Amino acid sequence: MPRRKGYANPITVFTNVDDFVAAGYEVHLNLSPVVLRDGWEADWTALLRQLDDVLSPVAKRQAAAEVILLTHNRDLHEVNLGWHPRAEELLWRPEIQQPKRSGNGQENVRYRNDVKRAGVARLQLLIAAHAPWLTVRYAF
Protein backbone atom coordinates (compact mmCIF):
# COMPACT_ATOMS: atom_id res chain seq x y z
CA MET A 1 0.00 0.00 0.00
CA PRO A 2 1.59 3.31 -0.99
CA ARG A 3 2.20 5.81 1.77
CA ARG A 4 0.09 8.91 1.43
CA LYS A 5 1.47 12.31 2.34
CA GLY A 6 0.36 13.49 5.77
CA TYR A 7 -0.48 10.06 7.16
CA ALA A 8 1.48 7.84 9.49
CA ASN A 9 3.00 4.79 7.90
CA PRO A 10 0.64 2.02 9.06
CA ILE A 11 3.50 -0.44 9.39
CA THR A 12 5.26 1.88 11.84
CA VAL A 13 2.03 2.15 13.81
CA PHE A 14 1.57 -1.62 13.74
CA THR A 15 5.07 -2.30 15.03
CA ASN A 16 4.21 -0.21 18.09
CA VAL A 17 1.38 -2.62 18.95
CA ASP A 18 3.84 -5.11 20.42
CA ASP A 19 5.23 -2.42 22.76
CA PHE A 20 1.76 -1.65 24.11
CA VAL A 21 0.91 -5.33 24.52
CA ALA A 22 4.21 -5.88 26.36
CA ALA A 23 3.28 -2.98 28.67
CA GLY A 24 0.05 -4.76 29.57
CA TYR A 25 -2.40 -2.93 27.34
CA GLU A 26 -5.12 -4.62 25.34
CA VAL A 27 -4.73 -3.28 21.83
CA HIS A 28 -7.55 -3.12 19.30
CA LEU A 29 -7.17 -1.97 15.74
CA ASN A 30 -9.49 0.61 14.23
CA LEU A 31 -9.73 -0.28 10.56
CA SER A 32 -11.35 2.86 9.26
CA PRO A 33 -12.40 4.46 7.18
CA VAL A 34 -12.88 1.74 4.63
CA VAL A 35 -13.32 3.54 1.32
CA LEU A 36 -14.92 1.42 -1.38
CA ARG A 37 -13.19 2.31 -4.64
CA ASP A 38 -11.44 0.58 -7.48
CA GLY A 39 -8.49 -1.29 -5.99
CA TRP A 40 -9.62 -1.21 -2.36
CA GLU A 41 -9.50 -4.99 -2.00
CA ALA A 42 -5.89 -5.20 -3.21
CA ASP A 43 -4.83 -2.39 -0.85
CA TRP A 44 -6.57 -3.98 2.14
CA THR A 45 -5.07 -7.37 1.25
CA ALA A 46 -1.59 -5.80 1.26
CA LEU A 47 -2.28 -4.05 4.56
CA LEU A 48 -3.58 -7.22 6.23
CA ARG A 49 -0.58 -9.22 5.01
CA GLN A 50 1.77 -6.58 6.36
CA LEU A 51 -0.09 -6.59 9.64
CA ASP A 52 0.26 -10.36 9.79
CA ASP A 53 3.98 -10.05 9.12
CA VAL A 54 4.79 -7.45 11.79
CA LEU A 55 2.67 -8.41 14.81
CA SER A 56 4.05 -10.87 17.33
CA PRO A 57 2.13 -14.03 18.24
CA VAL A 58 1.33 -12.48 21.63
CA ALA A 59 -0.18 -9.39 20.00
CA LYS A 60 -2.15 -11.52 17.55
CA ARG A 61 -3.68 -13.60 20.36
CA GLN A 62 -5.27 -10.54 21.94
CA ALA A 63 -5.96 -8.49 18.80
CA ALA A 64 -9.43 -7.36 17.85
CA ALA A 65 -10.63 -4.85 15.31
CA GLU A 66 -13.39 -2.38 14.68
CA VAL A 67 -14.23 -1.91 11.00
CA ILE A 68 -16.01 1.26 9.93
CA LEU A 69 -16.90 2.11 6.36
CA LEU A 70 -16.74 5.71 5.23
CA THR A 71 -19.34 8.22 6.36
CA HIS A 72 -19.08 11.65 4.75
CA ASN A 73 -21.00 14.93 4.66
CA ARG A 74 -21.62 17.79 2.24
CA ASP A 75 -19.80 20.44 4.31
CA LEU A 76 -16.63 18.37 4.45
CA HIS A 77 -17.08 17.50 0.78
CA GLU A 78 -17.13 21.21 -0.11
CA VAL A 79 -13.98 21.87 1.94
CA ASN A 80 -12.20 18.88 0.45
CA LEU A 81 -13.04 19.99 -3.09
CA GLY A 82 -10.72 22.95 -2.48
CA TRP A 83 -7.93 20.86 -0.96
CA HIS A 84 -8.16 17.40 -2.47
CA PRO A 85 -10.55 17.35 -5.43
CA ARG A 86 -9.20 14.04 -6.75
CA ALA A 87 -9.75 12.40 -3.36
CA GLU A 88 -13.33 13.60 -3.36
CA GLU A 89 -13.90 11.62 -6.55
CA LEU A 90 -13.35 8.53 -4.36
CA LEU A 91 -15.18 9.75 -1.26
CA TRP A 92 -18.25 11.52 -2.66
CA ARG A 93 -20.11 8.83 -4.60
CA PRO A 94 -23.84 9.67 -4.67
CA GLU A 95 -24.52 6.71 -6.94
CA ILE A 96 -23.64 4.29 -4.12
CA GLN A 97 -24.39 6.45 -1.06
CA GLN A 98 -27.54 7.30 0.88
CA PRO A 99 -28.45 10.03 3.38
CA LYS A 100 -27.95 9.36 7.08
CA ARG A 101 -28.73 11.59 10.04
CA SER A 102 -26.09 11.12 12.73
CA GLY A 103 -26.77 10.99 16.45
CA ASN A 104 -25.88 14.68 16.75
CA GLY A 105 -28.36 15.60 14.01
CA GLN A 106 -25.79 16.18 11.29
CA GLU A 107 -26.79 15.20 7.76
CA ASN A 108 -24.27 12.71 6.41
CA VAL A 109 -24.01 10.23 3.60
CA ARG A 110 -22.90 6.64 3.89
CA TYR A 111 -22.78 3.70 1.57
CA ARG A 112 -26.18 2.32 0.63
CA ASN A 113 -27.17 -0.67 2.76
CA ASP A 114 -26.56 -3.19 -0.04
CA VAL A 115 -23.18 -1.66 -0.91
CA LYS A 116 -22.14 -1.52 2.75
CA ARG A 117 -23.27 -5.10 3.38
CA ALA A 118 -21.25 -6.35 0.40
CA GLY A 119 -18.19 -4.29 1.44
CA VAL A 120 -18.26 -5.52 5.02
CA ALA A 121 -18.68 -9.11 3.87
CA ARG A 122 -15.79 -8.81 1.43
CA LEU A 123 -13.48 -7.24 4.03
CA GLN A 124 -14.35 -9.97 6.52
CA LEU A 125 -13.38 -12.55 3.89
CA LEU A 126 -10.09 -10.74 3.32
CA ILE A 127 -9.42 -10.71 7.07
CA ALA A 128 -10.22 -14.43 7.30
CA ALA A 129 -7.81 -15.15 4.44
CA HIS A 130 -4.89 -12.88 5.41
CA ALA A 131 -5.23 -12.26 9.16
CA PRO A 132 -7.34 -15.16 10.45
CA TRP A 133 -6.22 -14.48 14.01
CA LEU A 134 -7.91 -11.04 13.93
CA THR A 135 -11.29 -10.97 15.64
CA VAL A 136 -13.70 -8.39 14.24
CA ARG A 137 -15.57 -6.91 17.20
CA TYR A 138 -17.97 -5.02 14.99
CA ALA A 139 -18.21 -3.82 11.41
CA PHE A 140 -20.50 -1.21 9.96
Backbone bond lengths (Angstrom), bond angles and torsions (degrees), N, CA, C in turn:
res aa  C-N    CA-C-N  psi(-1)  N-CA   C-N-CA  omega(-1)  CA-C   N-CA-C  phi
1 M - - - 1.451 - - 1.520 107.44 -
2 P 1.321 118.25 125.11 1.462 119.71 -179.40 1.522 111.27 -67.91
3 R 1.306 115.36 145.11 1.464 120.20 177.60 1.514 108.79 -78.90
4 R 1.307 116.19 133.32 1.451 121.18 -179.52 1.525 109.31 -101.15
5 K 1.312 115.90 138.45 1.453 121.66 -178.61 1.531 110.41 -55.40
6 G 1.328 115.75 133.79 1.457 120.27 175.48 1.516 114.37 91.24
7 Y 1.326 117.34 -1.87 1.460 120.56 -178.60 1.517 109.49 -118.54
8 A 1.323 115.50 146.80 1.457 119.96 176.41 1.520 109.49 -65.97
9 N 1.302 115.47 144.54 1.456 120.23 174.84 1.522 107.23 -66.78
10 P 1.338 118.53 119.04 1.470 118.93 -176.46 1.515 113.19 -60.57
11 I 1.304 118.36 -29.27 1.458 119.95 -179.71 1.522 109.85 -68.85
12 T 1.324 117.90 -38.26 1.462 120.49 175.23 1.519 110.17 -62.25
13 V 1.316 116.98 -43.08 1.461 121.13 178.26 1.522 109.69 -62.65
14 F 1.318 117.38 -44.41 1.463 120.80 -178.87 1.517 112.19 -63.23
15 T 1.325 117.91 -37.28 1.463 119.00 -178.98 1.521 111.11 -66.94
16 N 1.323 117.58 -21.68 1.463 120.66 176.92 1.529 112.21 -75.65
17 V 1.316 117.80 -16.83 1.462 121.26 -179.60 1.519 110.13 -57.53
18 D 1.311 117.51 -44.72 1.462 120.68 -178.71 1.527 111.74 -59.07
19 D 1.342 117.20 -37.44 1.469 120.42 178.25 1.530 111.04 -62.96
20 F 1.324 116.91 -42.60 1.456 120.01 179.86 1.529 111.53 -68.42
21 V 1.315 116.43 -39.98 1.467 120.07 177.89 1.523 109.40 -63.27
22 A 1.323 117.38 -43.80 1.471 121.57 178.77 1.527 111.46 -61.68
23 A 1.335 116.86 -29.74 1.467 121.30 179.29 1.523 112.14 -82.54
24 G 1.351 116.51 0.09 1.449 119.83 176.24 1.511 116.00 98.88
25 Y 1.323 117.27 3.91 1.459 120.45 179.55 1.525 111.55 -85.28
26 E 1.318 115.49 145.67 1.455 120.77 168.67 1.521 106.42 -86.71
27 V 1.307 116.85 125.15 1.458 120.64 -174.91 1.525 109.60 -112.74
28 H 1.323 114.91 124.87 1.462 121.51 173.32 1.517 108.06 -112.47
29 L 1.302 115.34 152.57 1.459 121.13 -178.58 1.524 109.34 -106.60
30 N 1.296 116.27 130.98 1.459 121.92 177.27 1.518 107.02 -98.17
31 L 1.315 116.45 103.28 1.456 121.35 -179.11 1.526 108.07 -93.50
32 S 1.317 114.79 84.23 1.458 119.50 -177.82 1.526 109.89 -158.42
33 P 1.296 116.52 157.28 1.457 125.20 -8.05 1.521 110.35 -81.32
34 V 1.290 115.82 144.71 1.460 120.58 172.25 1.521 106.09 -87.45
35 V 1.319 115.62 117.96 1.460 122.01 -178.90 1.525 107.63 -106.45
36 L 1.301 115.63 116.99 1.464 121.21 -178.97 1.518 108.89 -83.05
37 R 1.309 115.82 111.20 1.462 123.02 -177.02 1.518 107.54 -152.46
38 D 1.308 116.56 169.07 1.453 118.97 175.40 1.527 109.16 -57.19
39 G 1.313 116.89 128.65 1.456 121.59 177.47 1.515 115.64 91.24
40 W 1.330 118.14 -3.09 1.470 119.15 -175.47 1.520 111.90 -61.68
41 E 1.329 117.56 -37.35 1.466 119.94 -177.39 1.527 111.26 -65.50
42 A 1.324 117.12 -40.66 1.470 120.35 178.49 1.525 110.61 -65.19
43 D 1.335 117.19 -41.63 1.468 119.98 178.97 1.523 111.61 -65.04
44 W 1.334 117.29 -42.83 1.461 119.83 179.28 1.526 110.98 -68.87
45 T 1.318 118.18 -35.03 1.461 120.99 174.82 1.523 110.05 -59.69
46 A 1.337 116.63 -47.79 1.468 120.80 179.05 1.527 110.98 -60.95
47 L 1.317 116.93 -42.97 1.464 120.46 179.95 1.529 111.29 -63.69
48 L 1.315 117.10 -44.73 1.470 120.98 179.94 1.525 111.21 -64.67
49 R 1.312 117.24 -39.12 1.471 120.11 177.40 1.516 111.02 -64.37
50 Q 1.341 115.89 -41.69 1.457 119.32 178.05 1.523 110.78 -65.04
51 L 1.298 116.48 -40.38 1.456 121.31 176.93 1.524 109.96 -59.71
52 D 1.303 116.52 -44.82 1.462 121.59 178.44 1.531 111.28 -61.84
53 D 1.316 116.50 -35.77 1.461 120.82 -179.26 1.523 113.39 -71.98
54 V 1.340 118.22 -34.11 1.467 119.45 -170.52 1.529 114.57 -97.26
55 L 1.313 118.89 -22.60 1.466 119.12 -178.39 1.519 111.35 -81.33
56 S 1.305 115.36 142.16 1.466 121.18 178.03 1.530 109.76 -74.37
57 P 1.324 117.14 161.34 1.471 119.79 175.43 1.531 112.37 -57.30
58 V 1.319 117.66 -36.14 1.469 120.79 179.46 1.531 109.87 -64.32
59 A 1.317 116.75 -45.25 1.465 120.21 179.59 1.528 110.34 -64.42
60 K 1.308 117.08 -40.51 1.465 120.70 -179.66 1.526 111.46 -63.32
61 R 1.324 117.28 -37.09 1.473 119.59 -178.48 1.523 112.66 -63.67
62 Q 1.310 117.78 -28.62 1.470 119.69 -177.89 1.519 112.88 -105.74
63 A 1.318 117.98 -1.84 1.468 121.64 -173.52 1.529 112.14 -69.87
64 A 1.301 114.30 143.33 1.462 122.40 172.62 1.524 106.26 -146.92
65 A 1.327 115.56 158.48 1.458 119.11 -176.35 1.516 111.59 -135.29
66 E 1.308 113.92 150.97 1.450 123.16 168.88 1.524 105.78 -110.83
67 V 1.309 116.79 131.42 1.461 122.25 -179.07 1.526 108.10 -116.27
68 I 1.324 116.20 123.54 1.456 120.41 -178.38 1.526 108.71 -131.11
69 L 1.326 115.23 121.00 1.453 119.86 176.04 1.530 109.39 -78.82
70 L 1.298 114.88 157.04 1.457 122.55 -175.16 1.525 113.39 -54.75
71 T 1.326 115.40 132.65 1.456 124.13 164.74 1.526 105.44 -119.53
72 H 1.309 116.86 139.05 1.465 120.85 -174.22 1.532 108.26 -137.78
73 N 1.318 117.37 170.62 1.468 119.53 175.12 1.522 110.41 -147.29
74 R 1.331 114.66 160.42 1.472 120.58 -173.91 1.524 111.86 -62.39
75 D 1.329 118.25 -40.79 1.470 119.59 -178.67 1.523 111.05 -60.72
76 L 1.314 116.53 -46.92 1.463 120.34 178.28 1.533 110.56 -65.77
77 H 1.323 116.30 -37.60 1.456 120.95 176.43 1.528 110.47 -57.17
78 E 1.332 117.01 -46.01 1.468 121.03 -179.54 1.531 110.85 -63.12
79 V 1.322 117.28 -42.76 1.471 120.84 177.82 1.523 109.87 -62.64
80 N 1.314 116.06 -47.33 1.464 120.70 -177.30 1.527 112.71 -63.89
81 L 1.327 116.76 -30.36 1.469 119.07 177.93 1.528 111.14 -58.87
82 G 1.332 116.64 -32.69 1.462 120.66 177.59 1.516 113.16 -77.12
83 W 1.317 117.41 -29.50 1.469 121.79 -175.79 1.518 113.14 -98.26
84 H 1.325 115.37 -45.42 1.464 120.53 -171.94 1.528 110.71 -138.23
85 P 1.324 118.03 64.79 1.465 118.89 -174.99 1.532 113.64 -59.97
86 R 1.316 117.92 -34.08 1.472 119.29 179.00 1.522 110.68 -67.93
87 A 1.322 117.41 -36.70 1.465 120.13 177.85 1.514 110.43 -64.47
88 E 1.317 116.73 -37.17 1.459 119.60 -179.31 1.524 112.16 -64.20
89 E 1.324 117.20 -24.95 1.466 119.91 174.91 1.531 110.49 -61.64
90 L 1.328 116.82 -28.04 1.466 122.07 179.41 1.524 112.31 -89.43
91 L 1.334 116.24 -30.34 1.459 120.72 -173.92 1.529 113.47 -90.64
92 W 1.314 116.14 -38.41 1.472 120.87 -176.01 1.520 107.64 -98.65
93 R 1.334 116.11 98.44 1.464 121.70 -173.46 1.523 109.80 -129.15
94 P 1.329 118.31 72.83 1.468 121.08 -175.48 1.526 113.87 -53.09
95 E 1.317 117.35 -27.18 1.464 119.86 -178.31 1.525 112.78 -68.75
96 I 1.336 117.43 -18.63 1.474 119.68 178.48 1.527 112.33 -125.90
97 Q 1.328 117.07 11.88 1.464 121.75 -179.15 1.519 110.96 -116.75
98 Q 1.333 114.57 160.45 1.462 121.52 178.58 1.523 109.04 -136.52
99 P 1.330 117.81 156.33 1.469 120.28 178.05 1.530 111.19 -67.06
100 K 1.330 114.38 150.27 1.469 120.95 176.89 1.523 106.94 -150.06
101 R 1.309 116.64 129.60 1.462 120.90 173.53 1.526 107.36 -93.51
102 S 1.331 115.82 123.20 1.458 120.20 -178.86 1.523 110.64 -76.51
103 G 1.310 115.99 171.96 1.457 121.81 179.89 1.517 113.07 -60.17
104 N 1.342 116.99 -27.50 1.468 119.85 179.36 1.523 112.47 -91.16
105 G 1.344 116.35 6.76 1.457 120.97 177.55 1.508 115.25 90.83
106 Q 1.317 117.24 -3.83 1.466 120.53 -179.56 1.531 110.52 -71.02
107 E 1.334 114.99 139.66 1.460 121.05 176.60 1.523 108.77 -84.17
108 N 1.313 116.39 117.91 1.457 122.93 179.82 1.510 109.96 -121.70
109 V 1.312 115.11 175.02 1.457 121.43 167.55 1.521 107.15 -125.40
110 R 1.313 114.38 149.28 1.456 121.17 175.60 1.517 106.63 -142.31
111 Y 1.316 115.13 170.53 1.460 117.82 178.17 1.526 109.69 -62.84
112 R 1.341 115.28 143.06 1.464 119.85 175.35 1.524 108.78 -55.09
113 N 1.323 115.88 152.52 1.465 121.06 -176.44 1.525 112.53 -52.32
114 D 1.332 117.88 -45.08 1.466 120.22 -178.50 1.527 111.42 -67.31
115 V 1.320 117.19 -37.95 1.466 121.66 178.99 1.526 109.77 -68.07
116 K 1.337 115.78 -44.67 1.460 120.51 179.40 1.527 110.98 -62.94
117 R 1.317 116.36 -45.37 1.466 120.75 -179.82 1.532 110.61 -58.31
118 A 1.332 116.73 -45.25 1.461 120.96 179.45 1.537 111.15 -66.07
119 G 1.336 117.30 -40.03 1.462 121.04 179.07 1.511 112.52 -65.27
120 V 1.322 116.37 -44.61 1.472 120.69 178.12 1.531 109.85 -62.47
121 A 1.314 116.67 -45.06 1.467 120.45 -179.74 1.529 110.88 -61.26
122 R 1.323 116.11 -42.79 1.466 119.49 -178.95 1.528 110.63 -66.76
123 L 1.337 118.19 -41.96 1.455 120.22 179.14 1.526 110.70 -65.32
124 Q 1.321 117.77 -38.29 1.462 119.76 177.23 1.527 111.21 -63.12
125 L 1.331 117.06 -36.17 1.472 119.99 175.26 1.527 110.97 -66.24
126 L 1.325 116.77 -39.97 1.463 119.75 177.64 1.528 111.10 -64.33
127 I 1.321 116.81 -40.94 1.465 120.38 177.29 1.529 109.94 -62.52
128 A 1.322 117.01 -45.68 1.470 120.90 179.64 1.528 111.01 -59.98
129 A 1.319 117.22 -35.40 1.462 120.64 -177.41 1.526 112.94 -80.41
130 H 1.338 118.20 -35.45 1.460 120.59 -170.09 1.529 114.34 -115.26
131 A 1.320 117.59 -14.02 1.469 121.59 177.08 1.531 107.63 -147.44
132 P 1.327 117.21 60.51 1.465 120.18 -172.59 1.528 113.98 -62.86
133 W 1.288 117.60 -16.86 1.457 123.34 177.68 1.532 112.03 -77.29
134 L 1.336 117.48 -13.15 1.465 121.74 -173.86 1.522 110.87 -86.91
135 T 1.315 115.88 114.28 1.456 122.36 176.67 1.523 109.08 -81.10
136 V 1.319 116.66 130.52 1.458 121.03 175.56 1.527 107.21 -93.43
137 R 1.320 116.65 112.52 1.457 121.44 -179.58 1.513 110.66 -70.17
138 Y 1.308 116.45 -45.02 1.450 121.14 175.02 1.522 108.61 -158.86
139 A 1.317 114.96 155.87 1.455 121.32 179.17 1.521 107.85 -144.32
140 F 1.314 115.65 129.40 1.460 119.68 175.92 1.512 110.24 -155.31
